[in-house]
Amino acid sequence: MSKQTNKPTTETPNKPAHEIRVNGIRATIWANQTEKGVRYNTTFERSYKDGEEWKNSDSYGREDLLVLAYIAKEAFRWIVSQPSK
């Protein structure tokens, strides 16, 4: 059910620090270097198939909300587990 990518944190622009996927919903965590150290932002998206084509959306239906909450919690857990400077 749950697929997590355990990639190390990277400061390379345009590359996610970490991704969490569950049932077509993905949390992508981005590392941003600031004067006070690394800050993390998270984006969420849902993948779905329209005919033969895969598409992405940032809109969630009733059946997606618990999964979205779960991956938001896992994203939070990953972020707070990262070393701080």
Phi and psi restraints in degrees (range 20) as a CNS / XPLOR table:
assign (resid 1 and name C) (resid 2 and name N)
       (resid 2 and name CA) (resid 2 and name C) 1.0 -102.1 20.0 2
assign (resid 2 and name N) (resid 2 and name CA)
       (resid 2 and name C) (resid 3 and name N) 1.0 134.8 20.0 2
assign (resid 2 and name C) (resid 3 and name N)
       (resid 3 and name CA) (resid 3 and name C) 1.0 -126.5 20.0 2
assign (resid 3 and name N) (resid 3 and name CA)
       (resid 3 and name C) (resid 4 and name N) 1.0 120.5 20.0 2
assign (resid 3 and name C) (resid 4 and name N)
       (resid 4 and name CA) (resid 4 and name C) 1.0 -118.6 20.0 2
assign (resid 4 and name N) (resid 4 and name CA)
       (resid 4 and name C) (resid 5 and name N) 1.0 139.0 20.0 2
assign (resid 4 and name C) (resid 5 and name N)
       (resid 5 and name CA) (resid 5 and name C) 1.0 -98.4 20.0 2
assign (resid 5 and name N) (resid 5 and name CA)
       (resid 5 and name C) (resid 6 and name N) 1.0 116.1 20.0 2
assign (resid 5 and name C) (resid 6 and name N)
       (resid 6 and name CA) (resid 6 and name C) 1.0 -96.0 20.0 2
assign (resid 6 and name N) (resid 6 and name CA)
       (resid 6 and name C) (resid 7 and name N) 1.0 69.2 20.0 2
assign (resid 6 and name C) (resid 7 and name N)
       (resid 7 and name CA) (resid 7 and name C) 1.0 -92.6 20.0 2
assign (resid 7 and name N) (resid 7 and name CA)
       (resid 7 and name C) (resid 8 and name N) 1.0 143.4 20.0 2
assign (resid 7 and name C) (resid 8 and name N)
       (resid 8 and name CA) (resid 8 and name C) 1.0 -68.4 20.0 2
assign (resid 8 and name N) (resid 8 and name CA)
       (resid 8 and name C) (resid 9 and name N) 1.0 157.0 20.0 2
assign (resid 8 and name C) (resid 9 and name N)
       (resid 9 and name CA) (resid 9 and name C) 1.0 -62.9 20.0 2
assign (resid 9 and name N) (resid 9 and name CA)
       (resid 9 and name C) (resid 10 and name N) 1.0 137.2 20.0 2
assign (resid 9 and name C) (resid 10 and name N)
       (resid 10 and name CA) (resid 10 and name C) 1.0 -132.1 20.0 2
assign (resid 10 and name N) (resid 10 and name CA)
       (resid 10 and name C) (resid 11 and name N) 1.0 145.4 20.0 2
assign (resid 10 and name C) (resid 11 and name N)
       (resid 11 and name CA) (resid 11 and name C) 1.0 -97.7 20.0 2
assign (resid 11 and name N) (resid 11 and name CA)
       (resid 11 and name C) (resid 12 and name N) 1.0 5.7 20.0 2
assign (resid 11 and name C) (resid 12 and name N)
       (resid 12 and name CA) (resid 12 and name C) 1.0 -67.5 20.0 2
assign (resid 12 and name N) (resid 12 and name CA)
       (resid 12 and name C) (resid 13 and name N) 1.0 127.5 20.0 2
assign (resid 12 and name C) (resid 13 and name N)
       (resid 13 and name CA) (resid 13 and name C) 1.0 -57.9 20.0 2
assign (resid 13 and name N) (resid 13 and name CA)
       (resid 13 and name C) (resid 14 and name N) 1.0 146.9 20.0 2
assign (resid 13 and name C) (resid 14 and name N)
       (resid 14 and name CA) (resid 14 and name C) 1.0 66.6 20.0 2
assign (resid 14 and name N) (resid 14 and name CA)
       (resid 14 and name C) (resid 15 and name N) 1.0 11.2 20.0 2
assign (resid 14 and name C) (resid 15 and name N)
       (resid 15 and name CA) (resid 15 and name C) 1.0 -117.5 20.0 2
assign (resid 15 and name N) (resid 15 and name CA)
       (resid 15 and name C) (resid 16 and name N) 1.0 127.2 20.0 2
assign (resid 15 and name C) (resid 16 and name N)
       (resid 16 and name CA) (resid 16 and name C) 1.0 -65.0 20.0 2
assign (resid 16 and name N) (resid 16 and name CA)
       (resid 16 and name C) (resid 17 and name N) 1.0 147.1 20.0 2
assign (resid 16 and name C) (resid 17 and name N)
       (resid 17 and name CA) (resid 17 and name C) 1.0 -77.2 20.0 2
assign (resid 17 and name N) (resid 17 and name CA)
       (resid 17 and name C) (resid 18 and name N) 1.0 -30.3 20.0 2
assign (resid 17 and name C) (resid 18 and name N)
       (resid 18 and name CA) (resid 18 and name C) 1.0 -165.6 20.0 2
assign (resid 18 and name N) (resid 18 and name CA)
       (resid 18 and name C) (resid 19 and name N) 1.0 150.0 20.0 2
assign (resid 18 and name C) (resid 19 and name N)
       (resid 19 and name CA) (resid 19 and name C) 1.0 -133.3 20.0 2
assign (resid 19 and name N) (resid 19 and name CA)
       (resid 19 and name C) (resid 20 and name N) 1.0 145.0 20.0 2
assign (resid 19 and name C) (resid 20 and name N)
       (resid 20 and name CA) (resid 20 and name C) 1.0 -129.3 20.0 2
assign (resid 20 and name N) (resid 20 and name CA)
       (resid 20 and name C) (resid 21 and name N) 1.0 129.0 20.0 2
assign (resid 20 and name C) (resid 21 and name N)
       (resid 21 and name CA) (resid 21 and name C) 1.0 -126.8 20.0 2
assign (resid 21 and name N) (resid 21 and name CA)
       (resid 21 and name C) (resid 22 and name N) 1.0 134.9 20.0 2
assign (resid 21 and name C) (resid 22 and name N)
       (resid 22 and name CA) (resid 22 and name C) 1.0 -145.6 20.0 2
assign (resid 22 and name N) (resid 22 and name CA)
       (resid 22 and name C) (resid 23 and name N) 1.0 121.7 20.0 2
assign (resid 22 and name C) (resid 23 and name N)
       (resid 23 and name CA) (resid 23 and name C) 1.0 47.0 20.0 2
assign (resid 23 and name N) (resid 23 and name CA)
       (resid 23 and name C) (resid 24 and name N) 1.0 48.0 20.0 2
assign (resid 23 and name C) (resid 24 and name N)
       (resid 24 and name CA) (resid 24 and name C) 1.0 83.3 20.0 2
assign (resid 24 and name N) (resid 24 and name CA)
       (resid 24 and name C) (resid 25 and name N) 1.0 0.7 20.0 2
assign (resid 24 and name C) (resid 25 and name N)
       (resid 25 and name CA) (resid 25 and name C) 1.0 -111.8 20.0 2
assign (resid 25 and name N) (resid 25 and name CA)
       (resid 25 and name C) (resid 26 and name N) 1.0 134.5 20.0 2
assign (resid 25 and name C) (resid 26 and name N)
       (resid 26 and name CA) (resid 26 and name C) 1.0 -126.8 20.0 2
assign (resid 26 and name N) (resid 26 and name CA)
       (resid 26 and name C) (resid 27 and name N) 1.0 136.5 20.0 2
assign (resid 26 and name C) (resid 27 and name N)
       (resid 27 and name CA) (resid 27 and name C) 1.0 -107.2 20.0 2
assign (resid 27 and name N) (resid 27 and name CA)
       (resid 27 and name C) (resid 28 and name N) 1.0 126.3 20.0 2
assign (resid 27 and name C) (resid 28 and name N)
       (resid 28 and name CA) (resid 28 and name C) 1.0 -114.0 20.0 2
assign (resid 28 and name N) (resid 28 and name CA)
       (resid 28 and name C) (resid 29 and name N) 1.0 124.0 20.0 2
assign (resid 28 and name C) (resid 29 and name N)
       (resid 29 and name CA) (resid 29 and name C) 1.0 -103.9 20.0 2
assign (resid 29 and name N) (resid 29 and name CA)
       (resid 29 and name C) (resid 30 and name N) 1.0 128.1 20.0 2
assign (resid 29 and name C) (resid 30 and name N)
       (resid 30 and name CA) (resid 30 and name C) 1.0 -111.6 20.0 2
assign (resid 30 and name N) (resid 30 and name CA)
       (resid 30 and name C) (resid 31 and name N) 1.0 134.9 20.0 2
assign (resid 30 and name C) (resid 31 and name N)
       (resid 31 and name CA) (resid 31 and name C) 1.0 -95.3 20.0 2
assign (resid 31 and name N) (resid 31 and name CA)
       (resid 31 and name C) (resid 32 and name N) 1.0 129.6 20.0 2
assign (resid 31 and name C) (resid 32 and name N)
       (resid 32 and name CA) (resid 32 and name C) 1.0 -124.3 20.0 2
assign (resid 32 and name N) (resid 32 and name CA)
       (resid 32 and name C) (resid 33 and name N) 1.0 120.6 20.0 2
assign (resid 32 and name C) (resid 33 and name N)
       (resid 33 and name CA) (resid 33 and name C) 1.0 -77.7 20.0 2
assign (resid 33 and name N) (resid 33 and name CA)
       (resid 33 and name C) (resid 34 and name N) 1.0 128.6 20.0 2
assign (resid 33 and name C) (resid 34 and name N)
       (resid 34 and name CA) (resid 34 and name C) 1.0 -127.4 20.0 2
assign (resid 34 and name N) (resid 34 and name CA)
       (resid 34 and name C) (resid 35 and name N) 1.0 175.4 20.0 2
assign (resid 34 and name C) (resid 35 and name N)
       (resid 35 and name CA) (resid 35 and name C) 1.0 -61.4 20.0 2
assign (resid 35 and name N) (resid 35 and name CA)
       (resid 35 and name C) (resid 36 and name N) 1.0 -28.2 20.0 2
assign (resid 35 and name C) (resid 36 and name N)
       (resid 36 and name CA) (resid 36 and name C) 1.0 -95.8 20.0 2
assign (resid 36 and name N) (resid 36 and name CA)
       (resid 36 and name C) (resid 37 and name N) 1.0 9.5 20.0 2
assign (resid 36 and name C) (resid 37 and name N)
       (resid 37 and name CA) (resid 37 and name C) 1.0 111.9 20.0 2
assign (resid 37 and name N) (resid 37 and name CA)
       (resid 37 and name C) (resid 38 and name N) 1.0 -169.3 20.0 2
assign (resid 37 and name C) (resid 38 and name N)
       (resid 38 and name CA) (resid 38 and name C) 1.0 -76.4 20.0 2
assign (resid 38 and name N) (resid 38 and name CA)
       (resid 38 and name C) (resid 39 and name N) 1.0 133.0 20.0 2
assign (resid 38 and name C) (resid 39 and name N)
       (resid 39 and name CA) (resid 39 and name C) 1.0 -118.1 20.0 2
assign (resid 39 and name N) (resid 39 and name CA)
       (resid 39 and name C) (resid 40 and name N) 1.0 145.0 20.0 2
assign (resid 39 and name C) (resid 40 and name N)
       (resid 40 and name CA) (resid 40 and name C) 1.0 -113.8 20.0 2
assign (resid 40 and name N) (resid 40 and name CA)
       (resid 40 and name C) (resid 41 and name N) 1.0 140.9 20.0 2
assign (resid 40 and name C) (resid 41 and name N)
       (resid 41 and name CA) (resid 41 and name C) 1.0 -124.2 20.0 2
assign (resid 41 and name N) (resid 41 and name CA)
       (resid 41 and name C) (resid 42 and name N) 1.0 151.3 20.0 2
assign (resid 41 and name C) (resid 42 and name N)
       (resid 42 and name CA) (resid 42 and name C) 1.0 -127.4 20.0 2
assign (resid 42 and name N) (resid 42 and name CA)
       (resid 42 and name C) (resid 43 and name N) 1.0 135.5 20.0 2
assign (resid 42 and name C) (resid 43 and name N)
       (resid 43 and name CA) (resid 43 and name C) 1.0 -115.2 20.0 2
assign (resid 43 and name N) (resid 43 and name CA)
       (resid 43 and name C) (resid 44 and name N) 1.0 151.4 20.0 2
assign (resid 43 and name C) (resid 44 and name N)
       (resid 44 and name CA) (resid 44 and name C) 1.0 -125.7 20.0 2
assign (resid 44 and name N) (resid 44 and name CA)
       (resid 44 and name C) (resid 45 and name N) 1.0 143.5 20.0 2
assign (resid 44 and name C) (resid 45 and name N)
       (resid 45 and name CA) (resid 45 and name C) 1.0 -153.2 20.0 2
assign (resid 45 and name N) (resid 45 and name CA)
       (resid 45 and name C) (resid 46 and name N) 1.0 153.3 20.0 2
assign (resid 45 and name C) (resid 46 and name N)
       (resid 46 and name CA) (resid 46 and name C) 1.0 -114.2 20.0 2
assign (resid 46 and name N) (resid 46 and name CA)
       (resid 46 and name C) (resid 47 and name N) 1.0 131.0 20.0 2
assign (resid 46 and name C) (resid 47 and name N)
       (resid 47 and name CA) (resid 47 and name C) 1.0 -99.4 20.0 2
assign (resid 47 and name N) (resid 47 and name CA)
       (resid 47 and name C) (resid 48 and name N) 1.0 142.2 20.0 2
assign (resid 47 and name C) (resid 48 and name N)
       (resid 48 and name CA) (resid 48 and name C) 1.0 -150.6 20.0 2
assign (resid 48 and name N) (resid 48 and name CA)
       (resid 48 and name C) (resid 49 and name N) 1.0 158.3 20.0 2
assign (resid 48 and name C) (resid 49 and name N)
       (resid 49 and name CA) (resid 49 and name C) 1.0 -102.6 20.0 2
assign (resid 49 and name N) (resid 49 and name CA)
       (resid 49 and name C) (resid 50 and name N) 1.0 127.0 20.0 2
assign (resid 49 and name C) (resid 50 and name N)
       (resid 50 and name CA) (resid 50 and name C) 1.0 -114.2 20.0 2
assign (resid 50 and name N) (resid 50 and name CA)
       (resid 50 and name C) (resid 51 and name N) 1.0 96.5 20.0 2
assign (resid 50 and name C) (resid 51 and name N)
       (resid 51 and name CA) (resid 51 and name C) 1.0 70.9 20.0 2
assign (resid 51 and name N) (resid 51 and name CA)
       (resid 51 and name C) (resid 52 and name N) 1.0 -119.4 20.0 2
assign (resid 51 and name C) (resid 52 and name N)
       (resid 52 and name CA) (resid 52 and name C) 1.0 -98.9 20.0 2
assign (resid 52 and name N) (resid 52 and name CA)
       (resid 52 and name C) (resid 53 and name N) 1.0 -3.4 20.0 2
assign (resid 52 and name C) (resid 53 and name N)
       (resid 53 and name CA) (resid 53 and name C) 1.0 -105.4 20.0 2
assign (resid 53 and name N) (resid 53 and name CA)
       (resid 53 and name C) (resid 54 and name N) 1.0 135.0 20.0 2
assign (resid 53 and name C) (resid 54 and name N)
       (resid 54 and name CA) (resid 54 and name C) 1.0 -86.7 20.0 2
assign (resid 54 and name N) (resid 54 and name CA)
       (resid 54 and name C) (resid 55 and name N) 1.0 136.7 20.0 2
assign (resid 54 and name C) (resid 55 and name N)
       (resid 55 and name CA) (resid 55 and name C) 1.0 -131.4 20.0 2
assign (resid 55 and name N) (resid 55 and name CA)
       (resid 55 and name C) (resid 56 and name N) 1.0 164.6 20.0 2
assign (resid 55 and name C) (resid 56 and name N)
       (resid 56 and name CA) (resid 56 and name C) 1.0 -122.7 20.0 2
assign (resid 56 and name N) (resid 56 and name CA)
       (resid 56 and name C) (resid 57 and name N) 1.0 150.7 20.0 2
assign (resid 56 and name C) (resid 57 and name N)
       (resid 57 and name CA) (resid 57 and name C) 1.0 -145.7 20.0 2
assign (resid 57 and name N) (resid 57 and name CA)
       (resid 57 and name C) (resid 58 and name N) 1.0 155.3 20.0 2
assign (resid 57 and name C) (resid 58 and name N)
       (resid 58 and name CA) (resid 58 and name C) 1.0 -110.2 20.0 2
assign (resid 58 and name N) (resid 58 and name CA)
       (resid 58 and name C) (resid 59 and name N) 1.0 23.1 20.0 2
assign (resid 58 and name C) (resid 59 and name N)
       (resid 59 and name CA) (resid 59 and name C) 1.0 -108.9 20.0 2
assign (resid 59 and name N) (resid 59 and name CA)
       (resid 59 and name C) (resid 60 and name N) 1.0 138.6 20.0 2
assign (resid 59 and name C) (resid 60 and name N)
       (resid 60 and name CA) (resid 60 and name C) 1.0 -127.1 20.0 2
assign (resid 60 and name N) (resid 60 and name CA)
       (resid 60 and name C) (resid 61 and name N) 1.0 136.3 20.0 2
assign (resid 60 and name C) (resid 61 and name N)
       (resid 61 and name CA) (resid 61 and name C) 1.0 -88.3 20.0 2
assign (resid 61 and name N) (resid 61 and name CA)
       (resid 61 and name C) (resid 62 and name N) 1.0 174.1 20.0 2
assign (resid 61 and name C) (resid 62 and name N)
       (resid 62 and name CA) (resid 62 and name C) 1.0 -52.8 20.0 2
assign (resid 62 and name N) (resid 62 and name CA)
       (resid 62 and name C) (resid 63 and name N) 1.0 -43.1 20.0 2
assign (resid 62 and name C) (resid 63 and name N)
       (resid 63 and name CA) (resid 63 and name C) 1.0 -71.5 20.0 2
assign (resid 63 and name N) (resid 63 and name CA)
       (resid 63 and name C) (resid 64 and name N) 1.0 -13.3 20.0 2
assign (resid 63 and name C) (resid 64 and name N)
       (resid 64 and name CA) (resid 64 and name C) 1.0 -91.2 20.0 2
assign (resid 64 and name N) (resid 64 and name CA)
       (resid 64 and name C) (resid 65 and name N) 1.0 -19.0 20.0 2
assign (resid 64 and name C) (resid 65 and name N)
       (resid 65 and name CA) (resid 65 and name C) 1.0 -65.4 20.0 2
assign (resid 65 and name N) (resid 65 and name CA)
       (resid 65 and name C) (resid 66 and name N) 1.0 -39.2 20.0 2
assign (resid 65 and name C) (resid 66 and name N)
       (resid 66 and name CA) (resid 66 and name C) 1.0 -68.7 20.0 2
assign (resid 66 and name N) (resid 66 and name CA)
       (resid 66 and name C) (resid 67 and name N) 1.0 -36.6 20.0 2
assign (resid 66 and name C) (resid 67 and name N)
       (resid 67 and name CA) (resid 67 and name C) 1.0 -66.4 20.0 2
assign (resid 67 and name N) (resid 67 and name CA)
       (resid 67 and name C) (resid 68 and name N) 1.0 -42.5 20.0 2
assign (resid 67 and name C) (resid 68 and name N)
       (resid 68 and name CA) (resid 68 and name C) 1.0 -59.9 20.0 2
assign (resid 68 and name N) (resid 68 and name CA)
       (resid 68 and name C) (resid 69 and name N) 1.0 -44.5 20.0 2
assign (resid 68 and name C) (resid 69 and name N)
       (resid 69 and name CA) (resid 69 and name C) 1.0 -61.8 20.0 2
assign (resid 69 and name N) (resid 69 and name CA)
       (resid 69 and name C) (resid 70 and name N) 1.0 -41.6 20.0 2
assign (resid 69 and name C) (resid 70 and name N)
       (resid 70 and name CA) (resid 70 and name C) 1.0 -62.5 20.0 2
assign (resid 70 and name N) (resid 70 and name CA)
       (resid 70 and name C) (resid 71 and name N) 1.0 -48.2 20.0 2
assign (resid 70 and name C) (resid 71 and name N)
       (resid 71 and name CA) (resid 71 and name C) 1.0 -71.3 20.0 2
assign (resid 71 and name N) (resid 71 and name CA)
       (resid 71 and name C) (resid 72 and name N) 1.0 -27.7 20.0 2
assign (resid 71 and name C) (resid 72 and name N)
       (resid 72 and name CA) (resid 72 and name C) 1.0 -64.2 20.0 2
assign (resid 72 and name N) (resid 72 and name CA)
       (resid 72 and name C) (resid 73 and name N) 1.0 -41.6 20.0 2
assign (resid 72 and name C) (resid 73 and name N)
       (resid 73 and name CA) (resid 73 and name C) 1.0 -64.0 20.0 2
assign (resid 73 and name N) (resid 73 and name CA)
       (resid 73 and name C) (resid 74 and name N) 1.0 -43.5 20.0 2
assign (resid 73 and name C) (resid 74 and name N)
       (resid 74 and name CA) (resid 74 and name C) 1.0 -66.1 20.0 2
assign (resid 74 and name N) (resid 74 and name CA)
       (resid 74 and name C) (resid 75 and name N) 1.0 -36.8 20.0 2
assign (resid 74 and name C) (resid 75 and name N)
       (resid 75 and name CA) (resid 75 and name C) 1.0 -63.8 20.0 2
assign (resid 75 and name N) (resid 75 and name CA)
       (resid 75 and name C) (resid 76 and name N) 1.0 -43.5 20.0 2
assign (resid 75 and name C) (resid 76 and name N)
       (resid 76 and name CA) (resid 76 and name C) 1.0 -60.2 20.0 2
assign (resid 76 and name N) (resid 76 and name CA)
       (resid 76 and name C) (resid 77 and name N) 1.0 -45.9 20.0 2
assign (resid 76 and name C) (resid 77 and name N)
       (resid 77 and name CA) (resid 77 and name C) 1.0 -59.5 20.0 2
assign (resid 77 and name N) (resid 77 and name CA)
       (resid 77 and name C) (resid 78 and name N) 1.0 -42.3 20.0 2
assign (resid 77 and name C) (resid 78 and name N)
       (resid 78 and name CA) (resid 78 and name C) 1.0 -66.0 20.0 2
assign (resid 78 and name N) (resid 78 and name CA)
       (resid 78 and name C) (resid 79 and name N) 1.0 -45.5 20.0 2
assign (resid 78 and name C) (resid 79 and name N)
       (resid 79 and name CA) (resid 79 and name C) 1.0 -60.9 20.0 2
assign (resid 79 and name N) (resid 79 and name CA)
       (resid 79 and name C) (resid 80 and name N) 1.0 -47.1 20.0 2
assign (resid 79 and name C) (resid 80 and name N)
       (resid 80 and name CA) (resid 80 and name C) 1.0 -70.9 20.0 2
assign (resid 80 and name N) (resid 80 and name CA)
       (resid 80 and name C) (resid 81 and name N) 1.0 -15.9 20.0 2
assign (resid 80 and name C) (resid 81 and name N)
       (resid 81 and name CA) (resid 81 and name C) 1.0 -84.2 20.0 2
assign (resid 81 and name N) (resid 81 and name CA)
       (resid 81 and name C) (resid 82 and name N) 1.0 -7.5 20.0 2
assign (resid 81 and name C) (resid 82 and name N)
       (resid 82 and name CA) (resid 82 and name C) 1.0 -77.4 20.0 2
assign (resid 82 and name N) (resid 82 and name CA)
       (resid 82 and name C) (resid 83 and name N) 1.0 142.1 20.0 2
assign (resid 82 and name C) (resid 83 and name N)
       (resid 83 and name CA) (resid 83 and name C) 1.0 -62.5 20.0 2
assign (resid 83 and name N) (resid 83 and name CA)
       (resid 83 and name C) (resid 84 and name N) 1.0 141.1 20.0 2
assign (resid 83 and name C) (resid 84 and name N)
       (resid 84 and name CA) (resid 84 and name C) 1.0 -108.1 20.0 2
assign (resid 84 and name N) (resid 84 and name CA)
       (resid 84 and name C) (resid 85 and name N) 1.0 152.4 20.0 2
